[in-house]
Amino acid sequence: MSLPIDYSVSRETLTPPYLAKMGVNWIGLYTMVRRELSRMARVPIQAFIAPWISALLFIFIFGFVVGGRIDSIGGRPYLEFVLPGIVMMNIVNAAFLQSSSAIYFSRFIKFIEETLVAPLSYAEMIAGHLSVVVLRATVTGIGIMVMGLFFGATHIESLPLFLFWVVSVSAVFGLAGIIIGLWSQNFEQLNMPVVFFLTPLSMVGGVFNTVDMLPDWLHWLAWSNPFFYFINGLRGSMIDVDETPGLLGIGLTVALLVFLGAVTWRLFSKGYGLRE
């Protein structure tokens, strides 16, 4: 007769003494990352080909065809202005979809139970998920920038800032995806944020226009939209066009990263969506 597993056992109880002395369970982290990489490799069309094709269509239609009829915007050719926004849109979608689907399917097939009894801390579990999220989002973004090279629109003014925006925004939406993956009870709930929040907010976040191009009474739509700061920050690192004051965008992104990280850790520690 099998006994029920008690998932409420503390991390310290589950962790062998030799792993506790090491500080970080690198073997456990490697195993998590390898499993997620294997899962991602089985769906290359969904993970990479689909966003690259979508981005190519955006670049060709809005940047090349429409942009060919616009002299410049923000002092730059229209395609150069649009490309960072297209890159950021796909980074956001890739990060959110990777993390939300990974945690949801782990719950759906009950694999999460094996993770919970493994000698891993909650921080290590979250880090294992986020590492693959950042990798997928980065590869997606680099692929789009390679396409931009063929149109002569890929530039990077500041590599450190570029890396900051790619990694930090990937982590922000990776954490958001984990939260949604824990909350979702079905596939419809899992896709709701993409339909009602991610796509609409990214489309009105300054991908195709500057704030000055909006009517005065609609300026609040940009300044109150977090996607505007993400897109504007990446644009500043690529073509040195920045519409936000000082370090406002960086501060907002770091604050979101800390807040969502704390919320995710708390949900894991309480077993929300994990212990059913």
C-alpha positions in Angstrom: 0.0 0.0 0.0 1.5 3.3 -1.1 1.5 6.2 1.3 0.5 9.8 0.2 3.3 12.2 -0.4 3.5 15.1 2.0 4.4 18.1 -0.1 4.5 20.4 2.9 7.9 19.1 4.0 10.4 22.0 4.2 13.1 22.4 1.6 15.7 21.9 4.4 14.3 18.5 5.3 14.4 17.3 1.7 17.9 18.6 0.9 20.7 16.1 1.7 23.5 17.6 3.9 26.1 17.5 1.1 23.8 19.5 -1.2 23.0 22.0 1.5 26.7 22.7 2.0 27.1 23.4 -1.7 24.6 26.3 -1.5 23.2 25.7 -5.0 22.0 22.4 -6.4 23.7 22.6 -9.7 22.8 19.1 -10.7 19.1 19.7 -10.0 19.2 23.0 -11.9 21.0 21.3 -14.9 18.4 18.6 -14.9 15.5 21.1 -15.0 17.1 23.2 -17.7 17.9 20.1 -19.8 14.3 18.9 -19.5 12.9 22.2 -20.6 15.3 22.5 -23.5 14.3 19.1 -24.6 10.7 20.0 -24.5 11.4 23.2 -26.4 13.4 21.4 -29.0 10.5 19.1 -29.8 8.4 22.1 -31.0 10.8 24.2 -33.1 8.0 25.6 -35.3 6.0 26.8 -32.4 9.0 28.1 -30.5 11.0 29.8 -33.2 9.8 29.5 -36.8 6.3 30.9 -36.1 7.5 34.1 -34.4 10.2 34.6 -37.0 7.7 34.4 -39.8 5.3 36.7 -38.0 8.1 39.2 -37.5 9.2 39.0 -41.1 5.7 39.9 -42.2 5.7 42.9 -39.8 9.1 44.0 -41.1 8.1 43.7 -44.7 4.6 45.2 -44.6 4.9 47.9 -41.9 8.6 48.6 -42.2 9.4 48.1 -45.9 6.1 48.7 -47.7 4.5 51.3 -45.5 7.9 52.7 -44.3 8.9 53.3 -47.9 6.2 56.0 -48.0 7.4 57.7 -44.8 10.6 59.7 -44.9 11.6 59.3 -41.2 10.4 59.1 -37.7 12.3 60.3 -34.6 15.1 61.3 -37.0 15.5 57.7 -38.2 14.3 55.7 -41.2 10.9 54.2 -40.4 12.1 50.6 -40.6 15.0 51.3 -38.2 12.4 52.8 -35.8 10.0 49.9 -36.1 12.4 47.0 -35.8 13.1 47.3 -32.0 9.4 47.3 -31.3 8.9 44.2 -33.4 11.9 42.5 -31.6 10.4 43.4 -28.1 6.9 42.2 -29.0 8.3 38.8 -29.9 10.6 38.6 -26.8 7.6 39.3 -24.6 5.4 36.7 -26.3 8.2 34.1 -26.3 9.0 34.6 -22.6 5.4 34.5 -21.5 4.4 31.5 -23.6 7.5 29.5 -22.6 7.1 29.9 -18.9 3.3 29.7 -18.7 3.1 26.5 -20.8 6.0 24.9 -19.0 4.5 25.3 -15.5 0.9 24.5 -16.7 1.8 21.3 -18.5 4.0 20.3 -15.5 0.8 20.5 -13.4 -1.3 18.9 -16.1 0.8 15.8 -16.4 1.6 15.7 -12.7 5.3 16.1 -13.3 5.4 19.0 -10.9 5.0 16.5 -8.0 8.5 15.1 -8.8 10.0 18.6 -8.9 8.4 19.4 -5.5 10.0 16.5 -3.8 13.4 17.1 -5.4 16.2 18.7 -3.3 15.7 22.1 -4.9 14.8 25.4 -3.2 12.0 27.5 -4.5 14.5 30.0 -5.8 16.3 27.3 -7.7 13.0 26.0 -9.2 12.2 29.5 -10.4 15.7 30.1 -11.7 15.6 26.8 -13.6 12.4 27.9 -15.4 13.7 31.4 -16.1 17.0 30.4 -17.6 15.2 28.6 -20.5 12.8 31.5 -20.8 15.6 33.9 -21.3 17.3 31.6 -23.8 14.2 31.2 -25.9 13.4 34.9 -25.9 17.1 35.8 -26.8 17.3 33.3 -29.7 13.9 34.7 -31.0 15.1 38.2 -30.8 18.5 37.5 -32.4 16.7 35.7 -35.3 14.6 38.8 -35.9 17.6 41.0 -35.9 19.3 38.8 -38.5 16.3 39.4 -40.7 16.7 43.1 -40.1 20.2 42.9 -41.5 18.8 42.0 -44.9 16.8 45.2 -44.8 19.7 47.3 -43.5 17.8 48.1 -40.3 19.8 46.3 -37.5 21.9 48.5 -35.3 23.1 48.3 -31.7 24.2 51.6 -30.1 24.8 50.1 -26.6 25.4 46.4 -26.2 25.1 46.4 -22.3 21.8 48.2 -22.5 20.6 45.9 -25.2 21.4 42.9 -23.1 19.8 44.4 -20.0 16.5 45.0 -21.9 16.4 41.5 -23.5 17.3 39.6 -20.3 15.2 41.7 -17.8 12.1 41.9 -19.9 12.3 38.2 -20.6 12.6 37.5 -16.9 9.6 39.9 -16.1 7.3 38.1 -18.5 8.8 34.7 -17.6 7.7 35.4 -14.0 4.3 36.6 -15.1 3.9 33.5 -17.2 4.7 31.3 -14.1 2.0 33.1 -12.1 -0.5 32.6 -14.9 0.5 29.0 -15.3 -0.1 28.4 -11.6 -3.5 30.2 -11.7 -4.9 28.6 -14.9 -7.3 25.7 -14.7 -7.7 25.2 -18.4 -6.2 26.1 -21.8 -8.6 29.0 -22.3 -7.4 30.7 -19.1 -3.8 30.1 -20.1 -4.3 32.0 -23.3 -6.4 34.9 -22.0 -3.5 37.2 -21.0 -2.1 37.0 -24.5 -5.4 37.9 -26.2 -6.6 40.6 -23.8 -3.4 42.1 -22.5 -0.1 41.2 -24.2 -1.1 41.7 -27.8 -3.2 44.9 -27.3 -0.8 46.6 -25.0 2.2 45.8 -27.2 0.5 47.1 -30.3 -0.3 50.5 -28.6 3.1 50.6 -26.8 4.9 52.7 -29.4 5.9 50.0 -31.9 4.9 52.0 -35.0 4.7 55.6 -33.6 6.2 58.1 -31.3 4.3 59.7 -28.4 4.2 63.0 -30.3 2.3 61.4 -33.1 -0.6 60.7 -30.8 -3.3 63.3 -30.1 -2.6 65.3 -26.9 -5.5 63.7 -25.1 -4.1 60.2 -25.8 -0.6 60.7 -24.5 -1.6 59.1 -21.2 -2.1 55.8 -23.2 1.6 55.6 -23.8 2.9 56.9 -20.4 0.6 54.5 -18.5 1.6 51.5 -20.6 4.5 49.5 -19.3 5.2 48.1 -22.8 6.0 51.6 -23.9 9.0 51.7 -21.6 10.2 48.2 -22.6 10.0 49.1 -26.4 11.4 52.5 -25.9 14.3 51.2 -23.8 15.3 48.6 -26.4 14.9 51.2 -29.1 17.3 53.5 -27.2 19.9 50.8 -27.0 19.6 50.0 -30.7 19.2 53.3 -32.5 19.6 55.9 -29.7 16.0 57.2 -29.8 14.7 57.5 -26.3 11.4 59.3 -25.4 11.4 58.6 -21.6 13.1 60.7 -19.0 16.4 59.4 -17.6 16.3 56.0 -15.9 12.5 55.8 -15.5 12.2 52.8 -17.8 15.1 50.9 -16.2 13.7 51.7 -12.7 10.2 50.5 -13.6 11.6 47.3 -15.1 13.7 46.5 -12.1 10.8 47.2 -9.7 8.6 44.8 -11.7 11.3 42.2 -11.7 11.6 42.4 -7.9 7.9 42.5 -7.3 7.0 39.6 -9.6 9.9 37.6 -8.3 8.7 38.0 -4.7 5.1 37.1 -5.7 6.3 34.0 -7.6 8.5 32.8 -4.7 5.6 33.3 -2.3 3.2 31.3 -4.4 5.7 28.5 -4.6 6.3 28.5 -0.9 2.5 28.4 -0.2 2.0 25.7 -2.8 -0.5 27.7 -4.8 -1.6 25.7 -7.8 1.1 23.1 -7.0 -0.3 21.0 -4.3 -3.7 19.7 -5.4 
